[in-house]
Amino acid sequence: MMAPQAAGPAVNGVSLGVLIFFFVVVTAGGFIAARWKRPESMNSLEEWGLGGRGFGTMTTWFLLGGDLYTAYTFVAVPAAMYATGAVAGWFAVPYTILVYPLIFVFMPRMWSVAHAKGYVTPADFVKGRYGSRGLSLAVALTGILATMPYIALQLVGIQAVIDTIGLGGSGNWFVKDLPLIIAFAVLAAYTYSSGLRAPALIAFVKDTLVYIVIVTAIIYVGWKIGFGPTFHAAETKMNTKTKAGTLTGSFIPANANQYWAYATLAFGSAMALFMYPHAMTATLSSKSRNVIRRNAAILPTYSLMLALLALLGFAAIAKKTSIFGADGYANTQLAVPHFFAQVFPSWFAGVAFAAIAIGALVPAAIMSIAAANLFTRNIYRDFFRPNATPHEEARVSKIASLVVKFGALIFVLSMDKQNAINFQLLGGVWILQTFLAIVAGLYTRWFHRWALLIGWAVAMVWGTVTAYNQKVPNLKTKLVDGKPVVENHGQRHFGSSVANFPFTHVTLYIAISALFLNIVIAVLLTVVLRAIKAPAGTDETEPDDYYSDSVSPDVVRAEQASAEAAAVNPTPPRHAT
Amino acid sequence: MSIRRIPTVSCTIASYSEAQLSNSRPAPLPMWVRIVVAALLIMPIVALVAVPTYSNASPHLWGFPFFYWYSLLWMFIETAMVSTAYVLVTRARRNGGSR
């Protein structure tokens, strides 16, 4: 049986054509990006992984935006709004507002010390600050681990688009997932050759498309549906009782537990965001301290975009958009793509799909580069090849970026995607446990490195176990002869990202509870370790490093080395045909 | 006021000309700037984390329940506040005579 209520015919040729057109443009751009601002050589992490640390306000704005606003924004948040309303979805709005004051305060210090000492990753900083390879390894592993579900979320977004267009669906798994695999292979190829320059250049295209689509969609919602009826439809749905007798969702947080869940989800996500290796990469690739502060001031415009997109989840409720996928099962991630297919002409739906797909590819590229940098600097070089040359580091990073991407691909093909926003929230549970070591480290050396390491380990285990234990019934709704039939597939784990704080009945985002545990342990153990005078490790940073606004000697040396290499072996002229 | 100066890193690479600034620690910000900037940055956080203060449906604005438009309003207020903080910090640093 083909999907009876999926948008239009099996494959929408016009939408597909438009999508492919933009994809080709972006792919070409990705390869051309290698020549942007002509580095002497791409064979160092400075160039491949940080774009030469030369990005100005505009590029950083697009890059950070392309980084922070992803398939998470486009697919997962509206899907959560569609399914259960404000607490699960709208918290992303305060989240993206809260993040900028935090960036304003913490990131310039991070930028300065990274420049003064030539750090490329947060784990580099931790190693230099605490003189602890163990703590550095912990930060690096956490970064790589937390990035994986986030990349997987991007793939879920691309999959939703492909499914909406009518490709995939029934048939064997290879045919079903072939478009996804091709899209990802192209991404991998141009990231491999251009490094961070590829997503930075493509981010321009992406944001232009995104703005056009959002403005059009919101005008449509305001004009044709009306905001009042949109909210009314959502309120009605959320207040409808399910068969289990509970409300479907929350239209406005209404009790203490929902207040706590909403506030901690927002605040926890905001604190977690700039701990992600990719957010750090985008920040460190800017060319001065001031670029970061200026961006903290102008980036909130992206929050408006996120909020408007989130409302499309409600608009899909008002328009009674079908969320049944090509395989016949209900999938809330399809709410926005199906809404676009339902209300836009085919060609413009194609533009919208391109915006979603490219909006997922850009961050996926940046994330995989960042995770690869972590692996190369803090695992490969520190533990296996201390004398690796810059050339070798860049090569290992390129390969690691492929491995990370294909790891995420396997993740998405095998894992349950019912509630994609939980992918990102699970990443947050992990990455937030590096917050204390990094942020406290920017200000003080009071914490003992072993205390931080033990606090991290306990919080990681507790957070993971708690998240795993959030079991919900695995219900799947299938469309049989035009009627929805609920199938019960037992229980599934990782069903929710909020849980009761231990020994209380207060519901908090697990990441925040785990961080609390992390801080308590680190403080207590630091007091003990300092009392018994455990070796504190050497701190290679100096107070002035946290204010510096200059080029580090390491950067200059790497630059000179690559300039010399280029002089010895000049780049061959482009194909003189 | 004692400002420690560290010699500027000499750098001949053209692409870094803009980033090639002094490595000296800037003068500490005046107390009033610190307080104002801290207030500007903390206010949006406090306002949005205090969920019960705005979890109401009314008053509506253009069909938006209060809960929804109030969050959006803070986005604009925050943009203004962080921009003000940016201007205050950069001005104070420039007038501080550290560069």
Interface residues (C-beta under 8 A of the other chain):
Chain A: K37 G52 R53 G54 A86 W90 V93 P94 I97 L98 Y100 P101 F104 V105 A116 G226 F227 G228 P229 T230 F231 F251 I252 P253 A254 Q258 Y259 Y262 A263 A266 F267 K287 S288 N290 R293 R294 A296 A297 I298 P300 T301 S303 L304 A307 P543 D544 Y547 S548 D549 S550 V551 S552 P553 V555 V556 E559 Q560 A563
Chain B: R4 I6 T8 V9 C11 I13 S15 Y16 E18 A19 Q20 L21 S22 N23 S24 R25 P26 L41 I42 P44 I45 L48 V49 A50 V51 P52 S55 N56 A57 H60 W62 G63 F64 P65 F67 Y68 S71 L72 W74 M75 E78 T79 V82 S83 A85 Y86 V89 T90
